[in-house]
Amino acid sequence: MGITDAQVADLVERLSRDLRSTGMASYLHLVQSEILHARELFDYPNFYLDKNDPSRPERFEEKVVEDVQQDILDSMIVWPPCPRHPNHPLWYHDGNWVCEQEQVCIATVGALPGQRGRE
């Protein structure tokens, strides 16, 4: 079983919500771009994950979220900024945005709070 259209639509909606809530709507195009890239990779016949691997949807989400974040970080923008320490980003772990400095979950993907002055 591959990645379903419903899983893709859900991820696009949640990641797009995080971009909008943090004032980064101009980067929404990255979500579609990275979704297309990840689908090509995950649908490739010789991809290292078995199509029936139950962790496949989670690995797909991880790839898309981390690639979108990396694209933004490559632009010299801290995203998503940690609400506790705005000089460093939150990092994706198991469906959550995590402050690694304090090892605390800040929000699930799709539930980032708006940033002051950037909403």
MMTF fields as JSON, N, C-alpha, C and O atoms, coordinates in Angstrom:
{
  "mmtfVersion": "1.0.0",
  "mmtfProducer": "UNKNOWN",
  "numBonds": 475,
  "numAtoms": 476,
  "numGroups": 119,
  "numChains": 1,
  "numModels": 1,
  "chainsPerModel": [1],
  "groupsPerChain": [119],
  "chainIdList": ["A"],
  "bondAtomList": [4, 2, 8, 6, 12, 10, 16, 14, 20, 18, 24, 22, 28, 26, 32, 30, 36, 34, 40, 38, 44, 42, 48, 46, 52, 50, 56, 54, 60, 58, 64, 62, 68, 66, 72, 70, 76, 74, 80, 78, 84, 82, 88, 86, 92, 90, 96, 94, 100, 98, 104, 102, 108, 106, 112, 110, 116, 114, 120, 118, 124, 122, 128, 126, 132, 130, 136, 134, 140, 138, 144, 142, 148, 146, 152, 150, 156, 154, 160, 158, 164, 162, 168, 166, 172, 170, 176, 174, 180, 178, 184, 182, 188, 186, 192, 190, 196, 194, 200, 198, 204, 202, 208, 206, 212, 210, 216, 214, 220, 218, 224, 222, 228, 226, 232, 230, 236, 234, 240, 238, 244, 242, 248, 246, 252, 250, 256, 254, 260, 258, 264, 262, 268, 266, 272, 270, 276, 274, 280, 278, 284, 282, 288, 286, 292, 290, 296, 294, 300, 298, 304, 302, 308, 306, 312, 310, 316, 314, 320, 318, 324, 322, 328, 326, 332, 330, 336, 334, 340, 338, 344, 342, 348, 346, 352, 350, 356, 354, 360, 358, 364, 362, 368, 366, 372, 370, 376, 374, 380, 378, 384, 382, 388, 386, 392, 390, 396, 394, 400, 398, 404, 402, 408, 406, 412, 410, 416, 414, 420, 418, 424, 422, 428, 426, 432, 430, 436, 434, 440, 438, 444, 442, 448, 446, 452, 450, 456, 454, 460, 458, 464, 462, 468, 466, 472, 470],
  "bondOrderList": [1, 1, 1, 1, 1, 1, 1, 1, 1, 1, 1, 1, 1, 1, 1, 1, 1, 1, 1, 1, 1, 1, 1, 1, 1, 1, 1, 1, 1, 1, 1, 1, 1, 1, 1, 1, 1, 1, 1, 1, 1, 1, 1, 1, 1, 1, 1, 1, 1, 1, 1, 1, 1, 1, 1, 1, 1, 1, 1, 1, 1, 1, 1, 1, 1, 1, 1, 1, 1, 1, 1, 1, 1, 1, 1, 1, 1, 1, 1, 1, 1, 1, 1, 1, 1, 1, 1, 1, 1, 1, 1, 1, 1, 1, 1, 1, 1, 1, 1, 1, 1, 1, 1, 1, 1, 1, 1, 1, 1, 1, 1, 1, 1, 1, 1, 1, 1, 1],
  "groupList": [{"groupName": "MET", "atomNameList": ["N", "CA", "C", "O"], "elementList": ["N", "C", "C", "O"], "formalChargeList": [0, 0, 0, 0], "bondAtomList": [1, 0, 2, 1, 3, 2], "bondOrderList": [1, 1, 2], "singleLetterCode": "M", "chemCompType": "L-PEPTIDE LINKING"}, {"groupName": "GLY", "atomNameList": ["N", "CA", "C", "O"], "elementList": ["N", "C", "C", "O"], "formalChargeList": [0, 0, 0, 0], "bondAtomList": [1, 0, 2, 1, 3, 2], "bondOrderList": [1, 1, 2], "singleLetterCode": "G", "chemCompType": "PEPTIDE LINKING"}, {"groupName": "ILE", "atomNameList": ["N", "CA", "C", "O"], "elementList": ["N", "C", "C", "O"], "formalChargeList": [0, 0, 0, 0], "bondAtomList": [1, 0, 2, 1, 3, 2], "bondOrderList": [1, 1, 2], "singleLetterCode": "I", "chemCompType": "L-PEPTIDE LINKING"}, {"groupName": "THR", "atomNameList": ["N", "CA", "C", "O"], "elementList": ["N", "C", "C", "O"], "formalChargeList": [0, 0, 0, 0], "bondAtomList": [1, 0, 2, 1, 3, 2], "bondOrderList": [1, 1, 2], "singleLetterCode": "T", "chemCompType": "L-PEPTIDE LINKING"}, {"groupName": "ASP", "atomNameList": ["N", "CA", "C", "O"], "elementList": ["N", "C", "C", "O"], "formalChargeList": [0, 0, 0, 0], "bondAtomList": [1, 0, 2, 1, 3, 2], "bondOrderList": [1, 1, 2], "singleLetterCode": "D", "chemCompType": "L-PEPTIDE LINKING"}, {"groupName": "ALA", "atomNameList": ["N", "CA", "C", "O"], "elementList": ["N", "C", "C", "O"], "formalChargeList": [0, 0, 0, 0], "bondAtomList": [1, 0, 2, 1, 3, 2], "bondOrderList": [1, 1, 2], "singleLetterCode": "A", "chemCompType": "L-PEPTIDE LINKING"}, {"groupName": "GLN", "atomNameList": ["N", "CA", "C", "O"], "elementList": ["N", "C", "C", "O"], "formalChargeList": [0, 0, 0, 0], "bondAtomList": [1, 0, 2, 1, 3, 2], "bondOrderList": [1, 1, 2], "singleLetterCode": "Q", "chemCompType": "L-PEPTIDE LINKING"}, {"groupName": "VAL", "atomNameList": ["N", "CA", "C", "O"], "elementList": ["N", "C", "C", "O"], "formalChargeList": [0, 0, 0, 0], "bondAtomList": [1, 0, 2, 1, 3, 2], "bondOrderList": [1, 1, 2], "singleLetterCode": "V", "chemCompType": "L-PEPTIDE LINKING"}, {"groupName": "LEU", "atomNameList": ["N", "CA", "C", "O"], "elementList": ["N", "C", "C", "O"], "formalChargeList": [0, 0, 0, 0], "bondAtomList": [1, 0, 2, 1, 3, 2], "bondOrderList": [1, 1, 2], "singleLetterCode": "L", "chemCompType": "L-PEPTIDE LINKING"}, {"groupName": "GLU", "atomNameList": ["N", "CA", "C", "O"], "elementList": ["N", "C", "C", "O"], "formalChargeList": [0, 0, 0, 0], "bondAtomList": [1, 0, 2, 1, 3, 2], "bondOrderList": [1, 1, 2], "singleLetterCode": "E", "chemCompType": "L-PEPTIDE LINKING"}, {"groupName": "ARG", "atomNameList": ["N", "CA", "C", "O"], "elementList": ["N", "C", "C", "O"], "formalChargeList": [0, 0, 0, 0], "bondAtomList": [1, 0, 2, 1, 3, 2], "bondOrderList": [1, 1, 2], "singleLetterCode": "R", "chemCompType": "L-PEPTIDE LINKING"}, {"groupName": "SER", "atomNameList": ["N", "CA", "C", "O"], "elementList": ["N", "C", "C", "O"], "formalChargeList": [0, 0, 0, 0], "bondAtomList": [1, 0, 2, 1, 3, 2], "bondOrderList": [1, 1, 2], "singleLetterCode": "S", "chemCompType": "L-PEPTIDE LINKING"}, {"groupName": "TYR", "atomNameList": ["N", "CA", "C", "O"], "elementList": ["N", "C", "C", "O"], "formalChargeList": [0, 0, 0, 0], "bondAtomList": [1, 0, 2, 1, 3, 2], "bondOrderList": [1, 1, 2], "singleLetterCode": "Y", "chemCompType": "L-PEPTIDE LINKING"}, {"groupName": "HIS", "atomNameList": ["N", "CA", "C", "O"], "elementList": ["N", "C", "C", "O"], "formalChargeList": [0, 0, 0, 0], "bondAtomList": [1, 0, 2, 1, 3, 2], "bondOrderList": [1, 1, 2], "singleLetterCode": "H", "chemCompType": "L-PEPTIDE LINKING"}, {"groupName": "PHE", "atomNameList": ["N", "CA", "C", "O"], "elementList": ["N", "C", "C", "O"], "formalChargeList": [0, 0, 0, 0], "bondAtomList": [1, 0, 2, 1, 3, 2], "bondOrderList": [1, 1, 2], "singleLetterCode": "F", "chemCompType": "L-PEPTIDE LINKING"}, {"groupName": "PRO", "atomNameList": ["N", "CA", "C", "O"], "elementList": ["N", "C", "C", "O"], "formalChargeList": [0, 0, 0, 0], "bondAtomList": [1, 0, 2, 1, 3, 2], "bondOrderList": [1, 1, 2], "singleLetterCode": "P", "chemCompType": "L-PEPTIDE LINKING"}, {"groupName": "ASN", "atomNameList": ["N", "CA", "C", "O"], "elementList": ["N", "C", "C", "O"], "formalChargeList": [0, 0, 0, 0], "bondAtomList": [1, 0, 2, 1, 3, 2], "bondOrderList": [1, 1, 2], "singleLetterCode": "N", "chemCompType": "L-PEPTIDE LINKING"}, {"groupName": "LYS", "atomNameList": ["N", "CA", "C", "O"], "elementList": ["N", "C", "C", "O"], "formalChargeList": [0, 0, 0, 0], "bondAtomList": [1, 0, 2, 1, 3, 2], "bondOrderList": [1, 1, 2], "singleLetterCode": "K", "chemCompType": "L-PEPTIDE LINKING"}, {"groupName": "TRP", "atomNameList": ["N", "CA", "C", "O"], "elementList": ["N", "C", "C", "O"], "formalChargeList": [0, 0, 0, 0], "bondAtomList": [1, 0, 2, 1, 3, 2], "bondOrderList": [1, 1, 2], "singleLetterCode": "W", "chemCompType": "L-PEPTIDE LINKING"}, {"groupName": "CYS", "atomNameList": ["N", "CA", "C", "O"], "elementList": ["N", "C", "C", "O"], "formalChargeList": [0, 0, 0, 0], "bondAtomList": [1, 0, 2, 1, 3, 2], "bondOrderList": [1, 1, 2], "singleLetterCode": "C", "chemCompType": "L-PEPTIDE LINKING"}],
  "groupTypeList": [0, 1, 2, 3, 4, 5, 6, 7, 5, 4, 8, 7, 9, 10, 8, 11, 10, 4, 8, 10, 11, 3, 1, 0, 5, 11, 12, 8, 13, 8, 7, 6, 11, 9, 2, 8, 13, 5, 10, 9, 8, 14, 4, 12, 15, 16, 14, 12, 8, 4, 17, 16, 4, 15, 11, 10, 15, 9, 10, 14, 9, 9, 17, 7, 7, 9, 4, 7, 6, 6, 4, 2, 8, 4, 11, 0, 2, 7, 18, 15, 15, 19, 15, 10, 13, 15, 16, 13, 15, 8, 18, 12, 13, 4, 1, 16, 18, 7, 19, 9, 6, 9, 6, 7, 19, 2, 5, 3, 7, 1, 5, 8, 15, 1, 6, 10, 1, 10, 9],
  "groupIdList": [1, 2, 3, 4, 5, 6, 7, 8, 9, 10, 11, 12, 13, 14, 15, 16, 17, 18, 19, 20, 21, 22, 23, 24, 25, 26, 27, 28, 29, 30, 31, 32, 33, 34, 35, 36, 37, 38, 39, 40, 41, 42, 43, 44, 45, 46, 47, 48, 49, 50, 51, 52, 53, 54, 55, 56, 57, 58, 59, 60, 61, 62, 63, 64, 65, 66, 67, 68, 69, 70, 71, 72, 73, 74, 75, 76, 77, 78, 79, 80, 81, 82, 83, 84, 85, 86, 87, 88, 89, 90, 91, 92, 93, 94, 95, 96, 97, 98, 99, 100, 101, 102, 103, 104, 105, 106, 107, 108, 109, 110, 111, 112, 113, 114, 115, 116, 117, 118, 119],
  "secStructList": [7, 7, 7, 7, 2, 2, 2, 2, 2, 2, 2, 2, 2, 2, 2, 2, 2, 2, 2, 2, 2, 6, 6, 7, 4, 4, 4, 6, 2, 2, 2, 2, 2, 2, 2, 2, 2, 2, 2, 2, 2, 2, 2, 1, 6, 6, 7, 1, 1, 7, 6, 6, 7, 6, 6, 2, 2, 2, 2, 2, 2, 2, 2, 2, 2, 2, 2, 2, 2, 2, 2, 2, 2, 2, 6, 6, 7, 7, 7, 1, 5, 7, 1, 1, 7, 6, 6, 1, 5, 7, 3, 3, 3, 6, 6, 3, 3, 3, 3, 6, 6, 6, 6, 3, 3, 3, 3, 3, 6, 6, 7, 7, 7, 7, 7, 6, 6, 6, 7],
  "xCoordList": [0.855, 0.0, 0.893, 1.758, 0.671, 1.462, 0.868, -0.023, 1.371, 0.856, -0.445, -0.477, -1.516, -2.821, -2.991, -2.311, -3.903, -4.216, -4.752, -4.485, -5.505, -6.044, -4.911, -4.957, -3.91, -2.769, -2.0, -1.564, -1.839, -1.145, -1.923, -1.349, -3.222, -4.058, -4.02, -3.962, -4.051, -3.99, -2.662, -2.642, -1.568, -0.249, -0.124, 0.385, -0.576, -0.531, -1.305, -0.834, -2.487, -3.312, -2.633, -2.6, -2.092, -1.472, -0.194, 0.006, 0.665, 1.925, 1.653, 2.326, 0.673, 0.291, -0.258, 0.006, -1.016, -1.548, -0.399, -0.449, 0.637, 1.794, 2.515, 2.933, 2.663, 3.315, 2.502, 3.061, 1.197, 0.353, 0.368, 0.474, 0.262, 0.168, 1.451, 1.436, 2.562, 3.844, 4.267, 5.422, 3.333, 3.621, 4.473, 5.151, 4.447, 5.308, 4.509, 4.946, 3.353, 2.494, 3.185, 2.818, 4.16, 4.856, 5.683, 6.197, 5.812, 6.562, 5.653, 6.133, 4.363, 3.435, 3.776, 3.513, 4.355, 4.711, 5.692, 5.738, 6.477, 7.434, 6.746, 7.279, 5.57, 4.85, 4.524, 4.808, 3.935, 3.585, 4.825, 4.834, 5.861, 7.096, 7.696, 8.086, 7.767, 8.355, 7.433, 7.913, 6.123, 5.174, 5.41, 5.482, 5.531, 5.753, 7.068, 7.131, 8.095, 9.4, 9.321, 9.812, 8.719, 8.623, 7.76, 8.075, 6.681, 5.835, 6.604, 6.499, 7.37, 8.185, 9.143, 9.293, 9.788, 10.742, 10.058, 10.515, 8.968, 8.29, 7.588, 7.367, 7.234, 6.6, 7.607, 7.24, 8.874, 9.917, 10.01, 10.068, 10.026, 10.001, 11.146, 10.962, 12.294, 13.437, 13.684, 14.748, 12.689, 12.85, 13.018, 12.393, 13.861, 14.243, 13.125, 13.266, 12.02, 10.915, 9.914, 9.49, 9.55, 8.531, 7.202, 6.852, 6.472, 5.186, 4.202, 3.274, 4.38, 3.478, 4.022, 3.428, 5.135, 5.726, 4.761, 4.404, 4.334, 3.373, 3.93, 3.156, 5.239, 5.816, 5.935, 6.375, 5.555, 5.696, 5.039, 5.692, 3.772, 3.17, 3.915, 4.053, 4.391, 5.136, 6.47, 6.9, 7.12, 8.398, 8.185, 9.015, 7.067, 6.727, 6.53, 7.081, 5.746, 5.513, 6.829, 7.083, 7.653, 8.941, 9.778, 10.37, 9.828, 10.62, 10.091, 10.864, 8.794, 8.209, 8.417, 8.871, 8.089, 8.214, 9.665, 9.948, 10.582, 11.994, 12.542, 13.371, 12.093, 12.579, 12.043, 12.775, 10.77, 10.222, 10.983, 11.376, 11.189, 11.927, 13.336, 13.803, 14.009, 15.376, 15.42, 16.333, 14.439, 14.37, 14.289, 14.942, 13.49, 13.344, 14.617, 15.077, 15.181, 16.426, 17.548, 18.396, 17.564, 18.57, 18.438, 19.389, 17.257, 17.028, 17.46, 17.205, 18.124, 18.623, 17.494, 17.628, 16.388, 15.25, 15.072, 15.037, 14.961, 14.716, 13.228, 12.376, 12.926, 11.527, 11.414, 12.25, 10.366, 9.545, 10.298, 10.975, 10.189, 10.932, 10.376, 9.165, 11.249, 10.851, 10.231, 10.857, 9.031, 8.432, 9.169, 9.003, 9.974, 10.733, 12.127, 12.699, 12.663, 14.014, 13.989, 14.348, 13.575, 13.378, 14.641, 14.563, 15.802, 17.024, 17.281, 18.218, 16.458, 16.612, 15.257, 14.226, 15.262, 14.001, 13.544, 14.312, 12.277, 11.76, 12.167, 12.44, 12.211, 12.581, 11.473, 10.789, 11.307, 10.283, 10.729, 11.824, 9.858, 10.073, 8.717, 7.856, 8.534, 7.326, 6.024, 5.144, 5.898, 4.66, 4.531, 3.486, 5.595, 5.549, 6.673, 7.72, 6.428, 7.458, 8.021, 7.281, 9.331, 9.969, 11.064, 11.851, 11.099, 12.218, 13.281, 13.128, 14.356, 15.404, 16.222, 16.813, 16.26, 17.011, 16.422, 17.154, 15.082, 14.409, 13.814, 13.26, 13.926, 13.35, 11.86, 11.391, 11.125, 9.691, 8.935, 9.366, 7.798, 6.929, 6.182, 5.566, 6.244, 5.552, 4.179, 3.201, 4.103, 2.835, 2.966, 4.071, 1.837, 1.842, 1.938, 1.629, 2.363, 2.39, 0.96, 0.053, 0.775, -0.552, -1.157, -2.221, -0.503, -1.076, -0.132, -0.255, 0.809, 1.699, 0.918, 0.078, 1.193, 0.532, 1.098, 2.234, 0.321, 0.801, 1.923, 1.975, 2.807, 3.934, 3.564, 3.003, 3.866, 3.589, 4.258, 5.439, 3.466, 4.017, 4.135, 4.505, 3.821, 3.947, 2.65, 2.602, 1.588, 0.324, -0.387, -1.464],
  "yCoordList": [-1.18, 0.0, 1.233, 1.389, 2.098, 3.313, 4.439, 4.229, 5.615, 6.813, 7.189, 7.325, 7.36, 7.653, 9.149, 9.978, 9.471, 10.876, 11.562, 12.744, 10.836, 11.406, 11.754, 12.795, 10.899, 11.176, 12.395, 13.228, 12.493, 13.64, 14.919, 15.918, 14.896, 16.088, 16.534, 17.731, 15.581, 15.905, 16.578, 17.58, 16.036, 16.608, 18.003, 18.916, 18.174, 19.494, 20.509, 21.624, 20.125, 21.047, 21.416, 22.592, 20.437, 20.712, 21.537, 22.494, 21.177, 21.903, 23.324, 24.272, 23.462, 24.79, 25.651, 26.852, 25.047, 25.779, 26.305, 27.444, 25.489, 25.938, 27.091, 28.039, 27.021, 28.116, 29.402, 30.466, 29.306, 30.5, 31.071, 32.285, 30.208, 30.7, 31.377, 32.165, 31.065, 31.67, 32.779, 33.205, 33.243, 34.357, 33.986, 34.844, 32.727, 32.263, 31.772, 30.859, 32.367, 31.939, 32.042, 31.322, 32.906, 33.033, 31.783, 31.652, 30.877, 29.635, 28.428, 27.295, 28.649, 27.544, 26.697, 25.495, 27.32, 26.58, 25.437, 24.455, 25.571, 24.521, 23.224, 22.138, 23.333, 22.134, 21.265, 20.067, 21.859, 21.081, 20.524, 19.378, 21.334, 20.896, 19.683, 18.709, 19.747, 18.637, 17.423, 16.292, 17.638, 16.518, 15.762, 14.533, 16.492, 15.835, 15.056, 13.925, 15.662, 14.994, 13.734, 12.681, 13.826, 12.665, 11.567, 10.386, 11.933, 10.897, 10.164, 8.943, 10.887, 10.222, 9.241, 8.109, 9.674, 8.821, 7.607, 6.478, 7.829, 6.731, 5.789, 4.625, 6.263, 5.404, 4.707, 3.835, 5.088, 4.483, 2.994, 2.626, 2.14, 0.686, 0.172, -0.804, 0.793, 0.298, 1.064, 0.941, 1.863, 2.613, 1.624, 0.563, 1.971, 1.027, 0.63, -0.37, 1.372, 0.991, 0.126, 0.475, -0.972, -1.845, -1.097, -0.382, -1.252, -0.563, -0.931, -0.168, -2.069, -2.5, -2.169, -2.562, -1.457, -1.102, -0.173, 0.883, -0.55, 0.292, 1.664, 2.576, 1.827, 3.132, 4.049, 5.192, 3.564, 4.329, 5.71, 6.688, 5.844, 7.188, 8.136, 9.322, 7.627, 8.471, 8.897, 10.035, 7.998, 8.327, 9.347, 10.233, 9.217, 10.178, 11.56, 12.543, 11.641, 12.923, 13.521, 14.71, 12.705, 13.174, 13.777, 14.843, 13.103, 13.599, 14.941, 15.877, 15.039, 16.274, 17.431, 18.504, 17.221, 18.29, 18.738, 19.937, 17.79, 18.157, 18.836, 19.739, 18.417, 19.053, 20.472, 21.365, 20.689, 22.052, 22.928, 24.047, 22.415, 23.185, 23.501, 24.631, 22.523, 22.755, 23.794, 24.619, 23.759, 24.771, 26.171, 27.097, 26.323, 27.632, 27.998, 29.138, 27.051, 27.32, 27.699, 28.525, 27.109, 27.459, 28.906, 29.484, 29.494, 30.906, 31.824, 33.028, 31.232, 31.976, 32.486, 33.524, 31.756, 32.091, 30.973, 29.799, 31.328, 30.34, 29.99, 30.816, 28.739, 28.303, 26.837, 26.026, 26.502, 27.417, 27.885, 27.09, 29.158, 29.658, 29.079, 28.925, 28.773, 28.273, 29.426, 30.48, 29.266, 30.356, 30.639, 31.707, 29.694, 29.883, 30.45, 31.124, 30.173, 30.611, 30.96, 30.119, 32.178, 32.511, 32.491, 32.675, 32.268, 32.199, 30.813, 30.626, 29.846, 28.522, 27.979, 28.348, 27.089, 26.529, 25.366, 24.785, 25.062, 23.808, 22.724, 23.012, 21.487, 20.368, 19.33, 19.138, 18.663, 17.645, 16.327, 15.831, 15.775, 14.449, 13.766, 14.241, 12.678, 11.851, 12.64, 12.469, 13.501, 14.25, 15.52, 16.171, 15.871, 17.033, 18.014, 17.643, 19.289, 20.313, 20.363, 20.578, 20.164, 20.012, 21.056, 21.332, 21.635, 22.477, 21.508, 20.901, 21.366, 20.422, 20.941, 20.155, 22.252, 22.807, 22.358, 22.051, 22.324, 21.911, 20.51, 20.0, 19.883, 18.56, 18.525, 17.646, 19.504, 19.597, 19.776, 20.505, 19.088, 19.217, 20.544, 20.847, 21.332, 22.619, 22.471, 23.052, 21.689, 21.5, 20.332, 19.956, 19.767, 18.79, 19.549, 20.739, 18.868, 19.499, 19.88, 19.049, 21.14, 21.667, 22.476, 23.072, 22.51, 23.198, 24.251, 24.61, 24.745, 25.774, 27.043, 27.474, 27.635, 28.907, 30.026, 29.939, 31.064, 32.233, 32.916, 32.866, 33.543, 34.253, 35.722, 36.299, 36.333, 37.752, 38.579, 38.409, 39.489, 40.376, 39.738, 40.408, 38.431, 37.745, 37.101, 36.45, 37.256, 36.558, 37.164, 36.7],
  "zCoordList": [0.0, 0.0, 0.0, 0.861, -0.971, -1.07, -0.242, 0.581, -0.475, 0.18, -0.51, -1.733, 0.252, -0.347, -0.597, 0.008, -1.495, -1.771, -0.52, -0.303, 0.304, 1.54, 2.513, 3.169, 2.608, 3.483, 2.987, 3.782, 1.691, 1.105, 1.369, 1.802, 1.114, 1.327, 2.788, 3.071, 3.711, 5.133, 5.479, 6.193, 4.981, 5.257, 4.65, 5.301, 3.425, 2.775, 3.612, 3.831, 4.076, 4.856, 6.172, 6.536, 6.888, 8.19, 8.055, 8.803, 7.115, 6.944, 6.434, 6.838, 5.555, 5.059, 6.19, 6.243, 7.087, 8.241, 9.101, 9.566, 9.317, 10.096, 9.416, 10.081, 8.11, 7.392, 7.53, 7.796, 7.351, 7.461, 8.875, 9.051, 9.879, 11.256, 11.723, 12.668, 11.056, 11.435, 10.477, 10.484, 9.655, 8.759, 7.558, 6.992, 7.163, 6.074, 4.865, 4.164, 4.621, 3.519, 2.164, 1.235, 2.031, 0.744, 0.425, -0.686, 1.374, 1.166, 0.946, 0.935, 0.773, 0.572, -0.653, -0.674, -1.663, -2.876, -2.592, -3.333, -1.514, -1.175, -0.777, -1.006, -0.186, 0.25, -0.964, -0.964, -1.985, -3.184, -3.867, -4.317, -3.941, -4.577, -3.865, -4.509, -2.541, -1.781, -1.746, -1.678, -1.789, -1.88, -3.184, -3.187, -4.286, -5.584, -5.584, -6.067, -5.049, -4.992, -4.135, -4.541, -2.975, -2.08, -2.684, -2.536, -3.36, -3.984, -5.07, -5.187, -5.859, -6.882, -6.23, -6.689, -5.164, -4.466, -3.852, -4.035, -3.125, -2.442, -3.411, -3.078, -4.599, -5.6, -6.503, -7.291, -6.391, -7.218, -6.889, -5.716, -7.9, -7.642, -6.761, -6.034, -6.81, -6.048, -4.755, -4.148, -4.332, -3.092, -1.949, -1.943, -0.98, 0.068, 1.023, 1.728, 1.077, 1.957, 1.198, 0.096, 1.778, 1.22, 1.158, 2.097, 0.082, -0.079, 1.031, 1.299, 1.675, 2.749, 4.14, 5.144, 4.207, 5.496, 6.242, 5.721, 7.453, 8.179, 8.566, 8.859, 8.571, 8.916, 7.698, 7.822, 6.551, 5.31, 5.363, 4.997, 5.803, 5.852, 6.794, 6.496, 7.916, 8.852, 8.251, 8.437, 7.54, 6.905, 5.787, 5.583, 5.061, 4.012, 4.626, 4.13, 5.706, 6.378, 6.858, 6.669, 7.471, 7.971, 6.844, 7.012, 5.704, 4.575, 4.082, 3.882, 3.889, 3.367, 4.341, 3.941, 5.613, 6.606, 6.723, 6.713, 6.833, 6.981, 5.734, 5.841, 4.554, 3.328, 3.17, 2.743, 3.512, 3.474, 4.457, 4.127, 5.669, 6.665, 6.172, 6.315, 5.599, 5.132, 4.016, 3.971, 3.116, 2.056, 2.655, 2.173, 3.704, 4.347, 5.105, 5.03, 5.827, 6.55, 5.592, 5.931, 4.404, 3.399, 2.947, 2.421, 3.153, 2.829, 3.968, 3.943, 4.973, 6.134, 7.027, 7.675, 7.057, 7.898, 8.913, 8.545, 10.183, 11.227, 11.19, 11.517, 10.781, 10.72, 11.058, 10.66, 11.801, 12.58, 13.811, 14.463, 14.133, 15.293, 16.588, 16.744, 17.484, 18.792, 19.578, 19.694, 20.118, 20.889, 22.195, 22.784, 22.642, 23.884, 23.626, 24.483, 22.445, 22.069, 20.587, 19.763, 20.218, 18.804, 17.939, 16.724, 18.561, 17.762, 17.185, 16.408, 17.557, 16.961, 16.532, 17.093, 15.522, 15.056, 15.932, 16.699, 15.785, 16.306, 15.325, 14.16, 15.779, 14.907, 14.916, 15.921, 13.778, 13.614, 14.25, 13.984, 15.094, 15.688, 15.839, 16.58, 15.151, 15.324, 15.251, 16.095, 14.248, 14.044, 14.864, 14.853, 15.577, 16.464, 16.157, 15.627, 16.507, 16.504, 17.918, 18.878, 18.045, 19.342, 19.541, 18.636, 20.755, 21.172, 21.672, 22.732, 20.907, 21.306, 22.485, 23.225, 22.66, 23.776, 25.114, 26.055, 25.183, 26.415, 26.313, 27.286, 25.135, 24.897, 25.23, 25.954, 24.683, 24.949, 23.63, 22.737, 23.538, 22.369, 22.468, 23.49, 21.394, 21.361, 20.705, 21.175, 19.613, 18.904, 17.943, 17.552, 17.568, 16.491, 15.169, 15.11, 14.119, 12.802, 12.451, 12.488, 12.113, 11.785, 12.909, 12.737, 14.058, 15.22, 15.805, 16.976, 14.997, 15.515, 15.83, 15.04, 16.976, 17.296, 16.435, 15.967, 16.226, 15.492, 16.252, 17.48, 15.524, 16.134, 16.26, 15.328, 17.389, 17.576, 16.501, 16.196, 15.929, 14.915, 13.546, 12.581, 13.443, 12.156, 11.745, 10.701, 12.524, 12.238, 11.054, 10.677]
}
